[in-house]
Amino acid sequence: EAGANEAWLAVYDLASGARDGATFRAGVATGSDLVAHGAETGLRLAITGPPVFGADVTIARAGALLVERDAPPGDRPVAPAQRGVALLALRVVETTQYEPARIVSLRVTAAGSADDVADVGAIELYRDVDANGFVDAGTDVLLAAHAGAYPTDDGTITLAPADTLEIAAGGEEHWLLAYDLAPSASHGATFV
């Protein structure tokens, strides 16, 4: 129809062996790349506008996170009923820089001579805002919590963030796994 506009979309089907990190784009380089004739006259139409190219697209396999032990607070004595005892400091980095990583859950396994059923009152995951390896009230952000102890000694629990937890593409976070100890926590017991 005369004077009508159309929107066209060029689509690629990628081969299964497409190389991770490869980029491509498509476009119309010159006016002669599009051939069109008038529907009634049959005369070749003049094409204006090219070069026109789409945006670069990068092939990305699944993203990746680097999880490593961060600067730990170190061995130290703690008291029964003490809250926010940092046991594990983690540095979590999104390494592909393709897209943010959305954290769905973190499974934690207990170890040490302490009775994780009787000696642990709660298990919490914090964003260590100042990356100092200690839970700082008013500074560090609670990301997930498990009320109560492990189901068994040296057991496993799963922490799920209460709100959407994303690590920006190429970004990093510092996390602390912390316990609230039970008032009856055993003297001399260790948590690893």
C-alpha positions as YAML, in Angstrom:
chain: A
units: angstrom
residues:
- id: 1
  name: GLU
  ca: [0.00, 0.00, 0.00]
- id: 2
  name: ALA
  ca: [1.35, 3.41, -0.97]
- id: 3
  name: GLY
  ca: [2.72, 5.44, 1.95]
- id: 4
  name: ALA
  ca: [2.63, 2.48, 4.34]
- id: 5
  name: ASN
  ca: [5.50, 1.61, 6.66]
- id: 6
  name: GLU
  ca: [6.67, -1.86, 7.61]
- id: 7
  name: ALA
  ca: [8.93, -3.02, 10.39]
- id: 8
  name: TRP
  ca: [11.19, -5.97, 9.56]
- id: 9
  name: LEU
  ca: [13.24, -8.00, 11.96]
- id: 10
  name: ALA
  ca: [16.36, -9.99, 10.99]
- id: 11
  name: VAL
  ca: [16.67, -13.11, 13.17]
- id: 12
  name: TYR
  ca: [19.59, -15.53, 13.60]
- id: 13
  name: ASP
  ca: [19.41, -19.13, 14.68]
- id: 14
  name: LEU
  ca: [22.73, -19.82, 16.43]
- id: 15
  name: ALA
  ca: [24.64, -23.06, 16.00]
- id: 16
  name: SER
  ca: [25.15, -25.08, 19.18]
- id: 17
  name: GLY
  ca: [28.91, -24.65, 18.85]
- id: 18
  name: ALA
  ca: [28.76, -20.85, 18.76]
- id: 19
  name: ARG
  ca: [31.87, -19.48, 20.45]
- id: 20
  name: ASP
  ca: [31.39, -17.89, 23.87]
- id: 21
  name: GLY
  ca: [32.23, -14.19, 23.74]
- id: 22
  name: ALA
  ca: [31.91, -13.86, 19.95]
- id: 23
  name: THR
  ca: [30.04, -10.76, 18.78]
- id: 24
  name: PHE
  ca: [28.07, -10.16, 15.65]
- id: 25
  name: ARG
  ca: [25.64, -7.71, 14.10]
- id: 26
  name: ALA
  ca: [23.69, -7.50, 10.88]
- id: 27
  name: GLY
  ca: [22.65, -4.69, 8.63]
- id: 28
  name: VAL
  ca: [22.09, -3.24, 5.18]
- id: 29
  name: ALA
  ca: [25.39, -1.77, 4.04]
- id: 30
  name: THR
  ca: [24.29, 0.11, 0.88]
- id: 31
  name: GLY
  ca: [21.10, 1.13, -0.91]
- id: 32
  name: SER
  ca: [21.80, -1.46, -3.60]
- id: 33
  name: ASP
  ca: [21.49, -4.25, -1.00]
- id: 34
  name: LEU
  ca: [17.70, -3.88, -1.08]
- id: 35
  name: VAL
  ca: [15.98, -4.37, -4.42]
- id: 36
  name: ALA
  ca: [12.40, -3.19, -4.71]
- id: 37
  name: HIS
  ca: [10.05, -2.39, -7.60]
- id: 38
  name: GLY
  ca: [6.84, -0.41, -7.75]
- id: 39
  name: ALA
  ca: [3.89, -2.80, -7.41]
- id: 40
  name: GLU
  ca: [1.98, -1.16, -10.28]
- id: 41
  name: THR
  ca: [4.69, 0.35, -12.53]
- id: 42
  name: GLY
  ca: [7.37, -2.29, -12.07]
- id: 43
  name: LEU
  ca: [9.99, 0.47, -11.94]
- id: 44
  name: ARG
  ca: [12.98, 0.01, -9.64]
- id: 45
  name: LEU
  ca: [12.65, 2.11, -6.52]
- id: 46
  name: ALA
  ca: [15.40, 4.38, -5.20]
- id: 47
  name: ILE
  ca: [16.58, 3.18, -1.77]
- id: 48
  name: THR
  ca: [17.76, 5.76, 0.77]
- id: 49
  name: GLY
  ca: [18.90, 5.32, 4.36]
- id: 50
  name: PRO
  ca: [21.71, 2.71, 4.38]
- id: 51
  name: PRO
  ca: [24.08, 1.99, 5.93]
- id: 52
  name: VAL
  ca: [21.85, 0.71, 8.73]
- id: 53
  name: PHE
  ca: [23.16, -1.83, 11.28]
- id: 54
  name: GLY
  ca: [21.68, -3.36, 14.40]
- id: 55
  name: ALA
  ca: [23.34, -3.39, 17.79]
- id: 56
  name: ASP
  ca: [26.23, -5.72, 18.60]
- id: 57
  name: VAL
  ca: [25.12, -9.02, 20.13]
- id: 58
  name: THR
  ca: [27.49, -11.14, 22.23]
- id: 59
  name: ILE
  ca: [27.15, -14.89, 22.62]
- id: 60
  name: ALA
  ca: [27.11, -15.75, 26.30]
- id: 61
  name: ARG
  ca: [26.95, -19.14, 27.87]
- id: 62
  name: ALA
  ca: [25.75, -19.35, 31.46]
- id: 63
  name: GLY
  ca: [27.18, -16.69, 33.72]
- id: 64
  name: ALA
  ca: [29.69, -17.52, 36.41]
- id: 65
  name: LEU
  ca: [30.29, -16.58, 40.01]
- id: 66
  name: LEU
  ca: [33.61, -16.75, 41.80]
- id: 67
  name: VAL
  ca: [33.08, -17.57, 45.48]
- id: 68
  name: GLU
  ca: [36.13, -17.38, 47.71]
- id: 69
  name: ARG
  ca: [36.96, -16.97, 51.36]
- id: 70
  name: ASP
  ca: [37.24, -13.31, 52.21]
- id: 71
  name: ALA
  ca: [39.27, -11.76, 55.03]
- id: 72
  name: PRO
  ca: [37.99, -13.87, 57.94]
- id: 73
  name: PRO
  ca: [37.66, -12.54, 61.47]
- id: 74
  name: GLY
  ca: [39.95, -15.36, 62.71]
- id: 75
  name: ASP
  ca: [39.84, -17.70, 65.69]
- id: 76
  name: ARG
  ca: [38.49, -16.07, 68.84]
- id: 77
  name: PRO
  ca: [36.50, -16.97, 71.93]
- id: 78
  name: VAL
  ca: [32.80, -16.13, 71.98]
- id: 79
  name: ALA
  ca: [30.20, -16.29, 74.75]
- id: 80
  name: PRO
  ca: [26.97, -18.29, 74.98]
- id: 81
  name: ALA
  ca: [23.97, -16.23, 73.74]
- id: 82
  name: GLN
  ca: [26.28, -13.98, 71.69]
- id: 83
  name: ARG
  ca: [24.55, -12.70, 68.56]
- id: 84
  name: GLY
  ca: [26.00, -12.06, 65.11]
- id: 85
  name: VAL
  ca: [29.10, -14.24, 65.48]
- id: 86
  name: ALA
  ca: [30.73, -14.14, 62.02]
- id: 87
  name: LEU
  ca: [31.97, -17.61, 61.09]
- id: 88
  name: LEU
  ca: [32.60, -17.31, 57.37]
- id: 89
  name: ALA
  ca: [33.45, -14.30, 55.22]
- id: 90
  name: LEU
  ca: [32.84, -14.71, 51.49]
- id: 91
  name: ARG
  ca: [33.74, -12.63, 48.47]
- id: 92
  name: VAL
  ca: [31.30, -13.32, 45.61]
- id: 93
  name: VAL
  ca: [32.15, -11.95, 42.14]
- id: 94
  name: GLU
  ca: [30.13, -12.11, 38.91]
- id: 95
  name: THR
  ca: [32.95, -12.88, 36.46]
- id: 96
  name: THR
  ca: [31.36, -12.94, 32.98]
- id: 97
  name: GLN
  ca: [30.18, -9.31, 32.93]
- id: 98
  name: TYR
  ca: [27.25, -10.35, 30.67]
- id: 99
  name: GLU
  ca: [24.35, -9.96, 33.06]
- id: 100
  name: PRO
  ca: [23.58, -9.56, 36.75]
- id: 101
  name: ALA
  ca: [23.47, -12.73, 38.85]
- id: 102
  name: ARG
  ca: [20.28, -13.26, 40.87]
- id: 103
  name: ILE
  ca: [20.98, -15.26, 44.03]
- id: 104
  name: VAL
  ca: [18.21, -17.75, 44.76]
- id: 105
  name: SER
  ca: [19.64, -19.71, 47.69]
- id: 106
  name: LEU
  ca: [22.79, -20.67, 49.59]
- id: 107
  name: ARG
  ca: [23.18, -24.09, 51.23]
- id: 108
  name: VAL
  ca: [25.31, -24.04, 54.37]
- id: 109
  name: THR
  ca: [26.90, -27.10, 56.02]
- id: 110
  name: ALA
  ca: [27.98, -26.98, 59.67]
- id: 111
  name: ALA
  ca: [31.22, -28.47, 61.00]
- id: 112
  name: GLY
  ca: [33.26, -28.44, 64.22]
- id: 113
  name: SER
  ca: [33.00, -29.95, 67.70]
- id: 114
  name: ALA
  ca: [29.97, -27.85, 68.72]
- id: 115
  name: ASP
  ca: [26.55, -29.48, 68.73]
- id: 116
  name: ASP
  ca: [24.92, -27.51, 65.92]
- id: 117
  name: VAL
  ca: [21.45, -28.50, 67.13]
- id: 118
  name: ALA
  ca: [21.89, -27.39, 70.76]
- id: 119
  name: ASP
  ca: [24.49, -24.59, 70.44]
- id: 120
  name: VAL
  ca: [23.13, -22.58, 67.49]
- id: 121
  name: GLY
  ca: [20.13, -20.31, 67.95]
- id: 122
  name: ALA
  ca: [19.92, -18.80, 64.44]
- id: 123
  name: ILE
  ca: [21.89, -18.69, 61.19]
- id: 124
  name: GLU
  ca: [22.12, -15.44, 59.21]
- id: 125
  name: LEU
  ca: [23.67, -14.15, 56.00]
- id: 126
  name: TYR
  ca: [24.75, -10.49, 55.90]
- id: 127
  name: ARG
  ca: [26.16, -8.16, 53.26]
- id: 128
  name: ASP
  ca: [29.43, -7.05, 54.86]
- id: 129
  name: VAL
  ca: [29.15, -3.46, 53.70]
- id: 130
  name: ASP
  ca: [32.55, -2.36, 55.02]
- id: 131
  name: ALA
  ca: [34.18, -5.77, 54.28]
- id: 132
  name: ASN
  ca: [35.76, -5.93, 57.75]
- id: 133
  name: GLY
  ca: [34.73, -9.53, 58.55]
- id: 134
  name: PHE
  ca: [32.47, -8.60, 61.48]
- id: 135
  name: VAL
  ca: [28.70, -8.07, 61.70]
- id: 136
  name: ASP
  ca: [28.25, -4.34, 62.33]
- id: 137
  name: ALA
  ca: [24.76, -3.38, 63.53]
- id: 138
  name: GLY
  ca: [23.37, -0.48, 61.53]
- id: 139
  name: THR
  ca: [25.91, -0.96, 58.73]
- id: 140
  name: ASP
  ca: [25.72, -4.52, 57.48]
- id: 141
  name: VAL
  ca: [22.54, -5.68, 55.74]
- id: 142
  name: LEU
  ca: [20.71, -8.89, 56.65]
- id: 143
  name: LEU
  ca: [20.17, -10.83, 53.42]
- id: 144
  name: ALA
  ca: [18.71, -14.12, 54.68]
- id: 145
  name: ALA
  ca: [18.01, -15.83, 57.99]
- id: 146
  name: HIS
  ca: [17.16, -19.26, 59.33]
- id: 147
  name: ALA
  ca: [15.39, -19.14, 62.67]
- id: 148
  name: GLY
  ca: [16.58, -21.94, 64.89]
- id: 149
  name: ALA
  ca: [19.40, -24.44, 64.72]
- id: 150
  name: TYR
  ca: [20.52, -27.00, 62.19]
- id: 151
  name: PRO
  ca: [18.26, -30.08, 61.94]
- id: 152
  name: THR
  ca: [21.21, -32.36, 62.86]
- id: 153
  name: ASP
  ca: [24.75, -31.95, 64.19]
- id: 154
  name: ASP
  ca: [27.03, -31.08, 61.25]
- id: 155
  name: GLY
  ca: [23.82, -30.67, 59.28]
- id: 156
  name: THR
  ca: [22.80, -28.54, 56.35]
- id: 157
  name: ILE
  ca: [20.33, -25.68, 55.95]
- id: 158
  name: THR
  ca: [19.37, -23.55, 52.97]
- id: 159
  name: LEU
  ca: [19.21, -19.77, 53.21]
- id: 160
  name: ALA
  ca: [17.00, -17.92, 50.72]
- id: 161
  name: PRO
  ca: [17.16, -14.12, 50.44]
- id: 162
  name: ALA
  ca: [13.98, -12.40, 51.64]
- id: 163
  name: ASP
  ca: [14.27, -9.80, 48.85]
- id: 164
  name: THR
  ca: [15.73, -10.00, 45.35]
- id: 165
  name: LEU
  ca: [19.49, -10.29, 45.71]
- id: 166
  name: GLU
  ca: [21.45, -9.47, 42.58]
- id: 167
  name: ILE
  ca: [25.14, -9.02, 41.93]
- id: 168
  name: ALA
  ca: [25.75, -6.59, 39.08]
- id: 169
  name: ALA
  ca: [27.48, -7.84, 35.94]
- id: 170
  name: GLY
  ca: [31.18, -7.67, 36.80]
- id: 171
  name: GLY
  ca: [30.30, -6.69, 40.37]
- id: 172
  name: GLU
  ca: [31.26, -8.19, 43.71]
- id: 173
  name: GLU
  ca: [29.74, -8.58, 47.15]
- id: 174
  name: HIS
  ca: [31.18, -9.36, 50.57]
- id: 175
  name: TRP
  ca: [29.02, -11.68, 52.68]
- id: 176
  name: LEU
  ca: [29.17, -12.91, 56.26]
- id: 177
  name: LEU
  ca: [27.65, -16.12, 57.56]
- id: 178
  name: ALA
  ca: [26.87, -15.50, 61.22]
- id: 179
  name: TYR
  ca: [25.35, -17.42, 64.13]
- id: 180
  name: ASP
  ca: [23.33, -16.31, 67.08]
- id: 181
  name: LEU
  ca: [24.53, -18.70, 69.76]
- id: 182
  name: ALA
  ca: [22.14, -20.44, 72.11]
- id: 183
  name: PRO
  ca: [22.31, -19.47, 75.81]
- id: 184
  name: SER
  ca: [23.25, -23.09, 76.53]
- id: 185
  name: ALA
  ca: [26.11, -23.20, 73.98]
- id: 186
  name: SER
  ca: [28.80, -25.67, 75.13]
- id: 187
  name: HIS
  ca: [31.98, -24.30, 76.71]
- id: 188
  name: GLY
  ca: [35.06, -25.07, 74.60]
- id: 189
  name: ALA
  ca: [33.09, -26.21, 71.52]
- id: 190
  name: THR
  ca: [34.26, -24.98, 68.10]
- id: 191
  name: PHE
  ca: [32.40, -23.94, 64.97]
- id: 192
  name: VAL
  ca: [34.19, -24.21, 61.66]
...
